[in-house]
Amino acid sequence: MERHGAKFCAFRGAQIYLPSRRVAIPKAAAIARYEEGESLASLARSFQVSQTTVRRRFTEWGIDTRDAPEAAQVIRPVQRFNR
């Protein structure tokens, strides 16, 4: 049985929900937002998927993700004070 893309399985008289395995993420929007500086975690929250899912899709799409030091620079850029 299938309902709105989700699958239900009858097991010993009860219906068990089996979620769809692949969630659609809008490619162009995700890439644009990431290149503007949004984090993978923020994108994952907005698309209601895990951060691993977003990272995996970016890898499939050939988009390099930021490593930890690069991500920290985007979040907290180095502040320089003039003396």
PyMOL Python script that loads the backbone (N, CA, C, O; Angstrom):
from pymol import cmd

cmd.read_pdbstr("""\
ATOM      1  N   MET A   1       0.844  -1.167   0.000  1.00  0.00           N
ATOM      2  CA  MET A   1       0.000   0.000   0.000  1.00  0.00           C
ATOM      3  C   MET A   1       0.895   1.238   0.000  1.00  0.00           C
ATOM      4  O   MET A   1       1.947   1.236   0.640  1.00  0.00           O
ATOM      5  N   GLU A   2       0.493   2.292  -0.707  1.00  0.00           N
ATOM      6  CA  GLU A   2       1.285   3.510  -0.770  1.00  0.00           C
ATOM      7  C   GLU A   2       0.384   4.720  -0.588  1.00  0.00           C
ATOM      8  O   GLU A   2      -0.699   4.787  -1.169  1.00  0.00           O
ATOM      9  N   ARG A   3       0.829   5.676   0.218  1.00  0.00           N
ATOM     10  CA  ARG A   3       0.082   6.888   0.500  1.00  0.00           C
ATOM     11  C   ARG A   3       1.016   8.081   0.449  1.00  0.00           C
ATOM     12  O   ARG A   3       1.932   8.164   1.267  1.00  0.00           O
ATOM     13  N   HIS A   4       0.825   9.002  -0.471  1.00  0.00           N
ATOM     14  CA  HIS A   4       1.629  10.221  -0.589  1.00  0.00           C
ATOM     15  C   HIS A   4       3.124   9.927  -0.615  1.00  0.00           C
ATOM     16  O   HIS A   4       3.901  10.630   0.032  1.00  0.00           O
ATOM     17  N   GLY A   5       3.529   8.920  -1.338  1.00  0.00           N
ATOM     18  CA  GLY A   5       4.939   8.602  -1.469  1.00  0.00           C
ATOM     19  C   GLY A   5       5.483   7.742  -0.342  1.00  0.00           C
ATOM     20  O   GLY A   5       6.558   7.158  -0.479  1.00  0.00           O
ATOM     21  N   ALA A   6       4.756   7.652   0.779  1.00  0.00           N
ATOM     22  CA  ALA A   6       5.193   6.804   1.883  1.00  0.00           C
ATOM     23  C   ALA A   6       4.623   5.412   1.683  1.00  0.00           C
ATOM     24  O   ALA A   6       3.571   5.250   1.064  1.00  0.00           O
ATOM     25  N   LYS A   7       5.291   4.441   2.188  1.00  0.00           N
ATOM     26  CA  LYS A   7       4.837   3.068   2.042  1.00  0.00           C
ATOM     27  C   LYS A   7       4.386   2.540   3.394  1.00  0.00           C
ATOM     28  O   LYS A   7       4.976   2.852   4.428  1.00  0.00           O
ATOM     29  N   PHE A   8       3.338   1.741   3.369  1.00  0.00           N
ATOM     30  CA  PHE A   8       2.858   1.095   4.574  1.00  0.00           C
ATOM     31  C   PHE A   8       2.939  -0.404   4.360  1.00  0.00           C
ATOM     32  O   PHE A   8       2.669  -0.904   3.268  1.00  0.00           O
ATOM     33  N   CYS A   9       3.306  -1.099   5.388  1.00  0.00           N
ATOM     34  CA  CYS A   9       3.476  -2.540   5.305  1.00  0.00           C
ATOM     35  C   CYS A   9       2.616  -3.185   6.389  1.00  0.00           C
ATOM     36  O   CYS A   9       2.632  -2.752   7.541  1.00  0.00           O
ATOM     37  N   ALA A  10       1.879  -4.202   6.022  1.00  0.00           N
ATOM     38  CA  ALA A  10       1.072  -4.924   7.009  1.00  0.00           C
ATOM     39  C   ALA A  10       1.944  -5.987   7.662  1.00  0.00           C
ATOM     40  O   ALA A  10       2.501  -6.848   6.981  1.00  0.00           O
ATOM     41  N   PHE A  11       2.057  -5.925   8.970  1.00  0.00           N
ATOM     42  CA  PHE A  11       2.855  -6.891   9.712  1.00  0.00           C
ATOM     43  C   PHE A  11       2.055  -7.364  10.913  1.00  0.00           C
ATOM     44  O   PHE A  11       1.807  -6.598  11.844  1.00  0.00           O
ATOM     45  N   ARG A  12       1.660  -8.604  10.890  1.00  0.00           N
ATOM     46  CA  ARG A  12       0.872  -9.189  11.967  1.00  0.00           C
ATOM     47  C   ARG A  12      -0.366  -8.362  12.290  1.00  0.00           C
ATOM     48  O   ARG A  12      -0.688  -8.136  13.457  1.00  0.00           O
ATOM     49  N   GLY A  13      -1.041  -7.923  11.265  1.00  0.00           N
ATOM     50  CA  GLY A  13      -2.288  -7.193  11.430  1.00  0.00           C
ATOM     51  C   GLY A  13      -2.137  -5.707  11.680  1.00  0.00           C
ATOM     52  O   GLY A  13      -3.139  -4.992  11.688  1.00  0.00           O
ATOM     53  N   ALA A  14      -0.918  -5.211  11.886  1.00  0.00           N
ATOM     54  CA  ALA A  14      -0.702  -3.783  12.123  1.00  0.00           C
ATOM     55  C   ALA A  14      -0.040  -3.166  10.896  1.00  0.00           C
ATOM     56  O   ALA A  14       0.707  -3.833  10.180  1.00  0.00           O
ATOM     57  N   GLN A  15      -0.316  -1.910  10.666  1.00  0.00           N
ATOM     58  CA  GLN A  15       0.337  -1.225   9.559  1.00  0.00           C
ATOM     59  C   GLN A  15       1.579  -0.520  10.080  1.00  0.00           C
ATOM     60  O   GLN A  15       1.525   0.218  11.064  1.00  0.00           O
ATOM     61  N   ILE A  16       2.686  -0.755   9.415  1.00  0.00           N
ATOM     62  CA  ILE A  16       3.952  -0.139   9.792  1.00  0.00           C
ATOM     63  C   ILE A  16       4.314   0.862   8.708  1.00  0.00           C
ATOM     64  O   ILE A  16       4.285   0.540   7.520  1.00  0.00           O
ATOM     65  N   TYR A  17       4.653   2.074   9.121  1.00  0.00           N
ATOM     66  CA  TYR A  17       5.027   3.133   8.197  1.00  0.00           C
ATOM     67  C   TYR A  17       6.476   2.960   7.763  1.00  0.00           C
ATOM     68  O   TYR A  17       7.370   2.851   8.603  1.00  0.00           O
ATOM     69  N   LEU A  18       6.707   2.933   6.475  1.00  0.00           N
ATOM     70  CA  LEU A  18       8.053   2.873   5.913  1.00  0.00           C
ATOM     71  C   LEU A  18       8.277   4.158   5.126  1.00  0.00           C
ATOM     72  O   LEU A  18       7.711   4.312   4.044  1.00  0.00           O
ATOM     73  N   PRO A  19       9.090   5.091   5.641  1.00  0.00           N
ATOM     74  CA  PRO A  19       9.270   6.364   4.946  1.00  0.00           C
ATOM     75  C   PRO A  19       9.943   6.179   3.592  1.00  0.00           C
ATOM     76  O   PRO A  19      10.675   5.215   3.368  1.00  0.00           O
ATOM     77  N   SER A  20       9.681   7.120   2.700  1.00  0.00           N
ATOM     78  CA  SER A  20      10.355   7.103   1.399  1.00  0.00           C
ATOM     79  C   SER A  20      11.845   7.259   1.634  1.00  0.00           C
ATOM     80  O   SER A  20      12.256   7.945   2.569  1.00  0.00           O
ATOM     81  N   ARG A  21      12.636   6.646   0.820  1.00  0.00           N
ATOM     82  CA  ARG A  21      14.076   6.634   1.030  1.00  0.00           C
ATOM     83  C   ARG A  21      14.783   7.888   0.527  1.00  0.00           C
ATOM     84  O   ARG A  21      15.852   8.219   1.041  1.00  0.00           O
ATOM     85  N   ARG A  22      14.241   8.590  -0.444  1.00  0.00           N
ATOM     86  CA  ARG A  22      14.942   9.730  -1.018  1.00  0.00           C
ATOM     87  C   ARG A  22      14.075  10.976  -0.953  1.00  0.00           C
ATOM     88  O   ARG A  22      12.971  11.005  -1.498  1.00  0.00           O
ATOM     89  N   VAL A  23      14.578  11.994  -0.289  1.00  0.00           N
ATOM     90  CA  VAL A  23      13.875  13.257  -0.148  1.00  0.00           C
ATOM     91  C   VAL A  23      14.397  14.222  -1.207  1.00  0.00           C
ATOM     92  O   VAL A  23      15.607  14.323  -1.412  1.00  0.00           O
ATOM     93  N   ALA A  24      13.505  14.923  -1.870  1.00  0.00           N
ATOM     94  CA  ALA A  24      13.907  15.880  -2.900  1.00  0.00           C
ATOM     95  C   ALA A  24      14.457  17.153  -2.260  1.00  0.00           C
ATOM     96  O   ALA A  24      13.847  17.724  -1.356  1.00  0.00           O
ATOM     97  N   ILE A  25      15.603  17.580  -2.739  1.00  0.00           N
ATOM     98  CA  ILE A  25      16.208  18.840  -2.306  1.00  0.00           C
ATOM     99  C   ILE A  25      16.363  19.693  -3.561  1.00  0.00           C
ATOM    100  O   ILE A  25      16.950  19.236  -4.541  1.00  0.00           O
ATOM    101  N   PRO A  26      15.847  20.928  -3.552  1.00  0.00           N
ATOM    102  CA  PRO A  26      15.976  21.777  -4.744  1.00  0.00           C
ATOM    103  C   PRO A  26      17.445  22.148  -4.977  1.00  0.00           C
ATOM    104  O   PRO A  26      18.037  22.922  -4.225  1.00  0.00           O
ATOM    105  N   LYS A  27      18.001  21.584  -6.023  1.00  0.00           N
ATOM    106  CA  LYS A  27      19.432  21.695  -6.306  1.00  0.00           C
ATOM    107  C   LYS A  27      19.903  23.145  -6.442  1.00  0.00           C
ATOM    108  O   LYS A  27      20.826  23.560  -5.740  1.00  0.00           O
ATOM    109  N   ALA A  28      19.293  23.906  -7.319  1.00  0.00           N
ATOM    110  CA  ALA A  28      19.749  25.278  -7.586  1.00  0.00           C
ATOM    111  C   ALA A  28      19.672  26.138  -6.332  1.00  0.00           C
ATOM    112  O   ALA A  28      20.598  26.896  -6.042  1.00  0.00           O
ATOM    113  N   ALA A  29      18.582  26.027  -5.591  1.00  0.00           N
ATOM    114  CA  ALA A  29      18.407  26.833  -4.375  1.00  0.00           C
ATOM    115  C   ALA A  29      19.423  26.437  -3.313  1.00  0.00           C
ATOM    116  O   ALA A  29      20.006  27.303  -2.661  1.00  0.00           O
ATOM    117  N   ALA A  30      19.640  25.142  -3.134  1.00  0.00           N
ATOM    118  CA  ALA A  30      20.581  24.665  -2.119  1.00  0.00           C
ATOM    119  C   ALA A  30      22.004  25.141  -2.432  1.00  0.00           C
ATOM    120  O   ALA A  30      22.719  25.606  -1.545  1.00  0.00           O
ATOM    121  N   ILE A  31      22.400  25.021  -3.683  1.00  0.00           N
ATOM    122  CA  ILE A  31      23.750  25.433  -4.076  1.00  0.00           C
ATOM    123  C   ILE A  31      23.918  26.935  -3.913  1.00  0.00           C
ATOM    124  O   ILE A  31      24.931  27.390  -3.382  1.00  0.00           O
ATOM    125  N   ALA A  32      22.938  27.710  -4.364  1.00  0.00           N
ATOM    126  CA  ALA A  32      23.025  29.166  -4.256  1.00  0.00           C
ATOM    127  C   ALA A  32      23.136  29.604  -2.796  1.00  0.00           C
ATOM    128  O   ALA A  32      23.965  30.449  -2.460  1.00  0.00           O
ATOM    129  N   ARG A  33      22.314  29.039  -1.945  1.00  0.00           N
ATOM    130  CA  ARG A  33      22.340  29.411  -0.522  1.00  0.00           C
ATOM    131  C   ARG A  33      23.663  29.018   0.123  1.00  0.00           C
ATOM    132  O   ARG A  33      24.189  29.763   0.950  1.00  0.00           O
ATOM    133  N   TYR A  34      24.210  27.860  -0.240  1.00  0.00           N
ATOM    134  CA  TYR A  34      25.483  27.410   0.315  1.00  0.00           C
ATOM    135  C   TYR A  34      26.617  28.322  -0.140  1.00  0.00           C
ATOM    136  O   TYR A  34      27.486  28.678   0.655  1.00  0.00           O
ATOM    137  N   GLU A  35      26.611  28.700  -1.407  1.00  0.00           N
ATOM    138  CA  GLU A  35      27.661  29.580  -1.927  1.00  0.00           C
ATOM    139  C   GLU A  35      27.579  30.982  -1.337  1.00  0.00           C
ATOM    140  O   GLU A  35      28.580  31.698  -1.301  1.00  0.00           O
ATOM    141  N   GLU A  36      26.393  31.381  -0.872  1.00  0.00           N
ATOM    142  CA  GLU A  36      26.238  32.679  -0.199  1.00  0.00           C
ATOM    143  C   GLU A  36      26.710  32.628   1.246  1.00  0.00           C
ATOM    144  O   GLU A  36      26.774  33.659   1.915  1.00  0.00           O
ATOM    145  N   GLY A  37      27.044  31.424   1.737  1.00  0.00           N
ATOM    146  CA  GLY A  37      27.603  31.309   3.072  1.00  0.00           C
ATOM    147  C   GLY A  37      26.764  30.547   4.074  1.00  0.00           C
ATOM    148  O   GLY A  37      27.175  30.399   5.225  1.00  0.00           O
ATOM    149  N   GLU A  38      25.601  30.058   3.675  1.00  0.00           N
ATOM    150  CA  GLU A  38      24.763  29.304   4.605  1.00  0.00           C
ATOM    151  C   GLU A  38      25.405  27.949   4.899  1.00  0.00           C
ATOM    152  O   GLU A  38      26.032  27.348   4.026  1.00  0.00           O
ATOM    153  N   SER A  39      25.247  27.481   6.114  1.00  0.00           N
ATOM    154  CA  SER A  39      25.883  26.223   6.519  1.00  0.00           C
ATOM    155  C   SER A  39      25.083  25.010   6.065  1.00  0.00           C
ATOM    156  O   SER A  39      23.898  25.109   5.747  1.00  0.00           O
ATOM    157  N   LEU A  40      25.757  23.864   6.041  1.00  0.00           N
ATOM    158  CA  LEU A  40      25.074  22.607   5.720  1.00  0.00           C
ATOM    159  C   LEU A  40      24.000  22.302   6.764  1.00  0.00           C
ATOM    160  O   LEU A  40      22.923  21.810   6.428  1.00  0.00           O
ATOM    161  N   ALA A  41      24.297  22.594   8.018  1.00  0.00           N
ATOM    162  CA  ALA A  41      23.336  22.337   9.097  1.00  0.00           C
ATOM    163  C   ALA A  41      22.076  23.179   8.909  1.00  0.00           C
ATOM    164  O   ALA A  41      20.965  22.688   9.108  1.00  0.00           O
ATOM    165  N   SER A  42      22.243  24.422   8.532  1.00  0.00           N
ATOM    166  CA  SER A  42      21.096  25.307   8.307  1.00  0.00           C
ATOM    167  C   SER A  42      20.269  24.841   7.109  1.00  0.00           C
ATOM    168  O   SER A  42      19.039  24.846   7.153  1.00  0.00           O
ATOM    169  N   LEU A  43      20.950  24.444   6.054  1.00  0.00           N
ATOM    170  CA  LEU A  43      20.243  23.922   4.888  1.00  0.00           C
ATOM    171  C   LEU A  43      19.485  22.654   5.248  1.00  0.00           C
ATOM    172  O   LEU A  43      18.339  22.471   4.838  1.00  0.00           O
ATOM    173  N   ALA A  44      20.124  21.780   6.016  1.00  0.00           N
ATOM    174  CA  ALA A  44      19.480  20.524   6.417  1.00  0.00           C
ATOM    175  C   ALA A  44      18.209  20.797   7.218  1.00  0.00           C
ATOM    176  O   ALA A  44      17.185  20.152   6.994  1.00  0.00           O
ATOM    177  N   ARG A  45      18.269  21.745   8.146  1.00  0.00           N
ATOM    178  CA  ARG A  45      17.074  22.090   8.934  1.00  0.00           C
ATOM    179  C   ARG A  45      15.967  22.618   8.038  1.00  0.00           C
ATOM    180  O   ARG A  45      14.807  22.240   8.203  1.00  0.00           O
ATOM    181  N   SER A  46      16.305  23.479   7.099  1.00  0.00           N
ATOM    182  CA  SER A  46      15.265  24.078   6.260  1.00  0.00           C
ATOM    183  C   SER A  46      14.641  23.071   5.291  1.00  0.00           C
ATOM    184  O   SER A  46      13.471  23.204   4.933  1.00  0.00           O
ATOM    185  N   PHE A  47      15.414  22.062   4.863  1.00  0.00           N
ATOM    186  CA  PHE A  47      14.884  21.034   3.964  1.00  0.00           C
ATOM    187  C   PHE A  47      14.367  19.806   4.717  1.00  0.00           C
ATOM    188  O   PHE A  47      13.885  18.852   4.107  1.00  0.00           O
ATOM    189  N   GLN A  48      14.472  19.840   6.039  1.00  0.00           N
ATOM    190  CA  GLN A  48      14.006  18.765   6.916  1.00  0.00           C
ATOM    191  C   GLN A  48      14.655  17.418   6.584  1.00  0.00           C
ATOM    192  O   GLN A  48      13.988  16.390   6.472  1.00  0.00           O
ATOM    193  N   VAL A  49      15.968  17.465   6.433  1.00  0.00           N
ATOM    194  CA  VAL A  49      16.770  16.260   6.220  1.00  0.00           C
ATOM    195  C   VAL A  49      17.988  16.363   7.127  1.00  0.00           C
ATOM    196  O   VAL A  49      18.179  17.377   7.798  1.00  0.00           O
ATOM    197  N   SER A  50      18.806  15.329   7.151  1.00  0.00           N
ATOM    198  CA  SER A  50      20.018  15.370   7.968  1.00  0.00           C
ATOM    199  C   SER A  50      21.124  16.121   7.226  1.00  0.00           C
ATOM    200  O   SER A  50      21.089  16.291   6.007  1.00  0.00           O
ATOM    201  N   GLN A  51      22.094  16.558   8.004  1.00  0.00           N
ATOM    202  CA  GLN A  51      23.240  17.239   7.420  1.00  0.00           C
ATOM    203  C   GLN A  51      24.005  16.279   6.503  1.00  0.00           C
ATOM    204  O   GLN A  51      24.559  16.698   5.487  1.00  0.00           O
ATOM    205  N   THR A  52      24.034  15.015   6.858  1.00  0.00           N
ATOM    206  CA  THR A  52      24.687  14.000   6.032  1.00  0.00           C
ATOM    207  C   THR A  52      24.018  13.894   4.667  1.00  0.00           C
ATOM    208  O   THR A  52      24.696  13.729   3.653  1.00  0.00           O
ATOM    209  N   THR A  53      22.692  13.989   4.640  1.00  0.00           N
ATOM    210  CA  THR A  53      21.963  13.926   3.368  1.00  0.00           C
ATOM    211  C   THR A  53      22.350  15.092   2.472  1.00  0.00           C
ATOM    212  O   THR A  53      22.582  14.908   1.277  1.00  0.00           O
ATOM    213  N   VAL A  54      22.423  16.296   3.043  1.00  0.00           N
ATOM    214  CA  VAL A  54      22.797  17.476   2.246  1.00  0.00           C
ATOM    215  C   VAL A  54      24.225  17.322   1.738  1.00  0.00           C
ATOM    216  O   VAL A  54      24.499  17.589   0.568  1.00  0.00           O
ATOM    217  N   ARG A  55      25.137  16.893   2.610  1.00  0.00           N
ATOM    218  CA  ARG A  55      26.539  16.707   2.192  1.00  0.00           C
ATOM    219  C   ARG A  55      26.630  15.658   1.079  1.00  0.00           C
ATOM    220  O   ARG A  55      27.374  15.839   0.115  1.00  0.00           O
ATOM    221  N   ARG A  56      25.881  14.574   1.211  1.00  0.00           N
ATOM    222  CA  ARG A  56      25.887  13.508   0.199  1.00  0.00           C
ATOM    223  C   ARG A  56      25.387  14.033  -1.150  1.00  0.00           C
ATOM    224  O   ARG A  56      25.969  13.729  -2.192  1.00  0.00           O
ATOM    225  N   ARG A  57      24.307  14.822  -1.127  1.00  0.00           N
ATOM    226  CA  ARG A  57      23.784  15.378  -2.386  1.00  0.00           C
ATOM    227  C   ARG A  57      24.799  16.311  -3.031  1.00  0.00           C
ATOM    228  O   ARG A  57      24.993  16.280  -4.246  1.00  0.00           O
ATOM    229  N   PHE A  58      25.453  17.151  -2.210  1.00  0.00           N
ATOM    230  CA  PHE A  58      26.452  18.053  -2.771  1.00  0.00           C
ATOM    231  C   PHE A  58      27.578  17.264  -3.428  1.00  0.00           C
ATOM    232  O   PHE A  58      28.085  17.661  -4.477  1.00  0.00           O
ATOM    233  N   THR A  59      27.967  16.164  -2.826  1.00  0.00           N
ATOM    234  CA  THR A  59      28.993  15.311  -3.417  1.00  0.00           C
ATOM    235  C   THR A  59      28.505  14.742  -4.745  1.00  0.00           C
ATOM    236  O   THR A  59      29.252  14.721  -5.723  1.00  0.00           O
ATOM    237  N   GLU A  60      27.249  14.278  -4.784  1.00  0.00           N
ATOM    238  CA  GLU A  60      26.668  13.757  -6.035  1.00  0.00           C
ATOM    239  C   GLU A  60      26.648  14.828  -7.115  1.00  0.00           C
ATOM    240  O   GLU A  60      26.875  14.538  -8.289  1.00  0.00           O
ATOM    241  N   TRP A  61      26.377  16.070  -6.715  1.00  0.00           N
ATOM    242  CA  TRP A  61      26.282  17.178  -7.667  1.00  0.00           C
ATOM    243  C   TRP A  61      27.641  17.767  -8.025  1.00  0.00           C
ATOM    244  O   TRP A  61      27.717  18.667  -8.861  1.00  0.00           O
ATOM    245  N   GLY A  62      28.712  17.277  -7.409  1.00  0.00           N
ATOM    246  CA  GLY A  62      30.056  17.768  -7.713  1.00  0.00           C
ATOM    247  C   GLY A  62      30.395  19.078  -7.031  1.00  0.00           C
ATOM    248  O   GLY A  62      31.265  19.809  -7.505  1.00  0.00           O
ATOM    249  N   ILE A  63      29.729  19.394  -5.931  1.00  0.00           N
ATOM    250  CA  ILE A  63      29.977  20.631  -5.191  1.00  0.00           C
ATOM    251  C   ILE A  63      30.894  20.322  -4.022  1.00  0.00           C
ATOM    252  O   ILE A  63      30.587  19.453  -3.204  1.00  0.00           O
ATOM    253  N   ASP A  64      32.020  21.027  -3.935  1.00  0.00           N
ATOM    254  CA  ASP A  64      32.932  20.847  -2.803  1.00  0.00           C
ATOM    255  C   ASP A  64      32.357  21.539  -1.580  1.00  0.00           C
ATOM    256  O   ASP A  64      31.916  22.686  -1.650  1.00  0.00           O
ATOM    257  N   THR A  65      32.366  20.829  -0.458  1.00  0.00           N
ATOM    258  CA  THR A  65      31.876  21.427   0.782  1.00  0.00           C
ATOM    259  C   THR A  65      33.047  21.986   1.573  1.00  0.00           C
ATOM    260  O   THR A  65      34.192  21.564   1.408  1.00  0.00           O
ATOM    261  N   ARG A  66      32.732  22.944   2.434  1.00  0.00           N
ATOM    262  CA  ARG A  66      33.770  23.571   3.251  1.00  0.00           C
ATOM    263  C   ARG A  66      34.209  22.615   4.353  1.00  0.00           C
ATOM    264  O   ARG A  66      33.401  21.873   4.911  1.00  0.00           O
ATOM    265  N   ASP A  67      35.524  22.645   4.659  1.00  0.00           N
ATOM    266  CA  ASP A  67      35.991  21.870   5.807  1.00  0.00           C
ATOM    267  C   ASP A  67      35.789  22.724   7.067  1.00  0.00           C
ATOM    268  O   ASP A  67      35.347  23.869   6.973  1.00  0.00           O
ATOM    269  N   ALA A  68      36.102  22.184   8.216  1.00  0.00           N
ATOM    270  CA  ALA A  68      35.812  22.860   9.481  1.00  0.00           C
ATOM    271  C   ALA A  68      36.437  24.259   9.587  1.00  0.00           C
ATOM    272  O   ALA A  68      35.731  25.193   9.966  1.00  0.00           O
ATOM    273  N   PRO A  69      37.731  24.448   9.271  1.00  0.00           N
ATOM    274  CA  PRO A  69      38.296  25.798   9.367  1.00  0.00           C
ATOM    275  C   PRO A  69      37.636  26.801   8.411  1.00  0.00           C
ATOM    276  O   PRO A  69      37.422  27.959   8.770  1.00  0.00           O
ATOM    277  N   GLU A  70      37.318  26.351   7.205  1.00  0.00           N
ATOM    278  CA  GLU A  70      36.637  27.245   6.248  1.00  0.00           C
ATOM    279  C   GLU A  70      35.249  27.614   6.755  1.00  0.00           C
ATOM    280  O   GLU A  70      34.837  28.770   6.664  1.00  0.00           O
ATOM    281  N   ALA A  71      34.533  26.633   7.287  1.00  0.00           N
ATOM    282  CA  ALA A  71      33.185  26.887   7.810  1.00  0.00           C
ATOM    283  C   ALA A  71      33.241  27.864   8.970  1.00  0.00           C
ATOM    284  O   ALA A  71      32.372  28.727   9.093  1.00  0.00           O
ATOM    285  N   ALA A  72      34.254  27.742   9.827  1.00  0.00           N
ATOM    286  CA  ALA A  72      34.393  28.655  10.956  1.00  0.00           C
ATOM    287  C   ALA A  72      34.635  30.080  10.473  1.00  0.00           C
ATOM    288  O   ALA A  72      34.155  31.032  11.089  1.00  0.00           O
ATOM    289  N   GLN A  73      35.367  30.234   9.386  1.00  0.00           N
ATOM    290  CA  GLN A  73      35.622  31.572   8.836  1.00  0.00           C
ATOM    291  C   GLN A  73      34.343  32.195   8.292  1.00  0.00           C
ATOM    292  O   GLN A  73      34.148  33.406   8.392  1.00  0.00           O
ATOM    293  N   VAL A  74      33.480  31.378   7.723  1.00  0.00           N
ATOM    294  CA  VAL A  74      32.212  31.895   7.200  1.00  0.00           C
ATOM    295  C   VAL A  74      31.323  32.319   8.352  1.00  0.00           C
ATOM    296  O   VAL A  74      30.650  33.347   8.275  1.00  0.00           O
ATOM    297  N   ILE A  75      31.317  31.521   9.435  1.00  0.00           N
ATOM    298  CA  ILE A  75      30.469  31.824  10.582  1.00  0.00           C
ATOM    299  C   ILE A  75      31.030  33.007  11.370  1.00  0.00           C
ATOM    300  O   ILE A  75      30.299  33.943  11.693  1.00  0.00           O
ATOM    301  N   ARG A  76      32.328  32.965  11.678  1.00  0.00           N
ATOM    302  CA  ARG A  76      32.964  34.007  12.466  1.00  0.00           C
ATOM    303  C   ARG A  76      34.198  34.516  11.733  1.00  0.00           C
ATOM    304  O   ARG A  76      35.307  34.052  12.001  1.00  0.00           O
ATOM    305  N   PRO A  77      34.026  35.458  10.818  1.00  0.00           N
ATOM    306  CA  PRO A  77      35.191  35.955  10.087  1.00  0.00           C
ATOM    307  C   PRO A  77      36.187  36.625  11.045  1.00  0.00           C
ATOM    308  O   PRO A  77      35.801  37.146  12.092  1.00  0.00           O
ATOM    309  N   VAL A  78      37.454  36.604  10.674  1.00  0.00           N
ATOM    310  CA  VAL A  78      38.488  37.200  11.498  1.00  0.00           C
ATOM    311  C   VAL A  78      38.256  38.702  11.549  1.00  0.00           C
ATOM    312  O   VAL A  78      38.104  39.363  10.522  1.00  0.00           O
ATOM    313  N   GLN A  79      38.234  39.225  12.774  1.00  0.00           N
ATOM    314  CA  GLN A  79      38.034  40.655  12.937  1.00  0.00           C
ATOM    315  C   GLN A  79      39.398  41.313  13.113  1.00  0.00           C
ATOM    316  O   GLN A  79      40.226  40.858  13.903  1.00  0.00           O
ATOM    317  N   ARG A  80      39.611  42.365  12.382  1.00  0.00           N
ATOM    318  CA  ARG A  80      40.868  43.104  12.481  1.00  0.00           C
ATOM    319  C   ARG A  80      40.560  44.482  13.029  1.00  0.00           C
ATOM    320  O   ARG A  80      39.637  45.160  12.578  1.00  0.00           O
ATOM    321  N   PHE A  81      41.334  44.871  13.988  1.00  0.00           N
ATOM    322  CA  PHE A  81      41.130  46.167  14.614  1.00  0.00           C
ATOM    323  C   PHE A  81      42.266  47.097  14.231  1.00  0.00           C
ATOM    324  O   PHE A  81      43.435  46.716  14.279  1.00  0.00           O
ATOM    325  N   ASN A  82      41.924  48.298  13.857  1.00  0.00           N
ATOM    326  CA  ASN A  82      42.934  49.306  13.528  1.00  0.00           C
ATOM    327  C   ASN A  82      43.384  49.962  14.817  1.00  0.00           C
ATOM    328  O   ASN A  82      42.563  50.346  15.650  1.00  0.00           O
ATOM    329  N   ARG A  83      44.678  50.089  14.974  1.00  0.00           N
ATOM    330  CA  ARG A  83      45.202  50.747  16.190  1.00  0.00           C
ATOM    331  C   ARG A  83      45.835  52.037  15.845  1.00  0.00           C
ATOM    332  O   ARG A  83      46.332  52.737  16.727  1.00  0.00           O
TER     333      ARG A  83
END
""", "prot")
cmd.dss("prot")
cmd.show_as("cartoon", "prot")
cmd.util.cbc("prot")
cmd.orient("prot")
